[in-house]
Amino acid sequence: MEQISVDEIDLKLLDSLQTDASLSNQTLAERVHISPPTCLRRVKRLRDAGLVERKIAVLSTDKLAAITGHGLTALVEITLDRQGTDQQEAFEARVVQDDAVQQCYRVSPGPDFMLVVHVADMPRYLALAQRLFTSDANVRNVKAFFSTKRAKFEPKVLLAQ
């Protein structure tokens, strides 16, 4: 992927999009003080460059709880027995394919990976742990922390402005 130069207007566009990706082109252009055709061209360039990975809707877990139940969110520390590049990539490739894994980070120091997982209940967490951690002979240690309350969830990148 080629390098893209980004100016202050591009940063304002990206910031507005990550706050509300449903804005019309007209509204977005007004917010950053550019013409709608320029806005459309710039946003397309930013998407084509991969700076916008995807557009999603963030659902209200509290409001959906009456329909689906609250579920169980866990932050899971994983330490591998062997930390070579091949072993890390193999573990990462397996966990990112699982729909219950919402986030996966390689971290240092301490554990090798931190995962954020969301499942319906404890039996489903145990099935996930068996599937992803216990069945892998290279997983040395698993430490799970279960969320009792989500105080903040803001999937934004801080942009210098």
C-alpha positions in Angstrom: 0.0 0.0 0.0 1.4 3.4 -1.0 2.0 6.1 1.5 -0.7 8.8 1.6 -0.2 12.4 2.7 -2.9 13.6 5.2 -3.6 17.2 5.9 -5.7 18.9 8.6 -8.9 18.6 6.6 -8.3 14.9 6.1 -7.9 14.5 9.9 -11.1 16.4 10.5 -12.9 14.2 8.0 -11.5 11.1 9.7 -12.5 12.3 13.1 -16.0 13.1 12.0 -16.4 9.8 10.3 -15.2 7.8 13.4 -17.7 9.7 15.5 -20.6 9.2 13.1 -20.1 7.3 9.8 -23.7 7.7 8.9 -23.3 11.4 8.1 -24.4 12.4 4.6 -21.7 13.8 2.3 -23.4 17.2 2.5 -23.3 17.3 6.3 -19.8 16.0 6.5 -18.7 18.7 4.0 -20.4 21.4 6.0 -18.7 20.2 9.2 -15.2 20.5 7.8 -15.9 23.5 5.7 -15.3 22.1 2.2 -17.5 21.6 -0.9 -19.5 18.3 -1.2 -17.6 17.2 -4.3 -14.3 17.8 -2.6 -15.5 16.0 0.5 -16.6 13.0 -1.6 -13.3 12.8 -3.4 -11.2 13.1 -0.2 -13.3 10.5 1.7 -12.9 8.1 -1.2 -9.1 8.7 -1.2 -8.9 8.0 2.5 -11.0 4.8 2.2 -9.0 3.6 -0.8 -5.8 4.2 1.2 -7.1 1.9 3.9 -7.3 4.6 6.6 -11.0 3.8 7.0 -11.1 0.0 7.6 -14.9 -0.4 7.6 -18.1 1.3 8.7 -20.1 -0.4 11.4 -23.0 0.2 13.8 -22.1 0.2 17.5 -25.0 -1.6 19.3 -26.3 -0.8 22.8 -25.5 -3.9 24.9 -27.7 -2.5 27.7 -30.8 -2.1 25.5 -30.2 -5.5 23.7 -29.9 -7.2 27.1 -33.7 -7.6 27.3 -33.6 -9.5 24.0 -30.3 -11.4 24.1 -29.2 -11.3 27.7 -26.2 -9.4 29.0 -23.8 -12.1 28.0 -20.3 -12.4 29.5 -17.3 -10.2 28.5 -13.9 -11.4 29.5 -10.5 -9.9 29.2 -8.1 -12.8 28.8 -4.3 -12.9 29.2 -2.6 -15.6 27.2 1.0 -16.7 27.7 2.4 -19.1 25.1 4.9 -21.8 26.0 7.0 -21.0 22.9 7.0 -17.3 21.7 8.6 -17.6 18.3 7.1 -15.7 15.4 5.6 -18.8 13.9 3.9 -19.8 17.1 2.6 -16.3 17.8 1.2 -16.1 14.2 -0.4 -19.5 14.5 -2.1 -18.6 17.7 -3.2 -15.2 16.5 -4.6 -16.7 13.2 -6.7 -19.2 15.1 -8.2 -16.8 17.7 -9.1 -14.0 15.2 -11.2 -16.4 13.3 -13.5 -17.0 16.3 -16.5 -14.7 16.4 -16.5 -14.5 20.2 -13.1 -12.9 20.1 -13.8 -9.1 19.7 -10.3 -7.9 20.1 -6.8 -9.4 20.0 -3.6 -7.7 21.0 0.0 -8.9 21.1 1.4 -7.3 24.3 4.7 -6.9 26.1 5.8 -7.3 28.8 3.8 -9.9 30.6 1.5 -12.2 28.7 1.9 -12.6 25.0 -1.7 -11.8 24.1 -4.7 -9.9 25.5 -8.1 -10.9 24.2 -11.5 -9.3 24.7 -14.1 -12.0 24.2 -17.9 -11.9 24.5 -20.1 -14.9 24.9 -23.6 -15.6 26.0 -22.8 -17.3 29.3 -20.2 -19.3 31.3 -20.8 -22.6 29.5 -20.0 -20.9 26.2 -16.9 -19.3 27.7 -15.7 -22.7 28.8 -16.3 -24.1 25.3 -14.3 -21.2 23.9 -11.5 -21.8 26.4 -11.4 -25.4 25.4 -11.5 -24.6 21.7 -8.9 -21.9 21.7 -6.7 -22.4 24.7 -6.8 -25.9 26.1 -6.6 -27.7 22.8 -3.4 -25.8 21.9 -0.4 -27.5 23.4 1.5 -24.2 23.1 -0.7 -22.2 25.5 1.1 -22.2 28.9 -1.1 -19.9 30.9 -4.6 -18.4 30.7 -5.9 -15.7 33.1 -9.4 -14.4 32.5 -11.0 -11.4 34.1 -14.8 -11.1 33.8 -16.4 -7.7 33.3 -19.1 -6.7 35.9 -19.8 -3.3 34.2 -18.7 -1.5 31.1 -18.2 2.1 32.0 -16.9 3.3 28.6 -16.5 1.9 25.1 -15.2 4.4 22.6 -13.5 2.8 19.5 -11.9 6.1 18.4 -8.3 6.9 17.3 -7.1 10.1 18.8 -6.1 12.4 16.0 -3.9 15.4 16.5 -5.8 18.6 15.7 
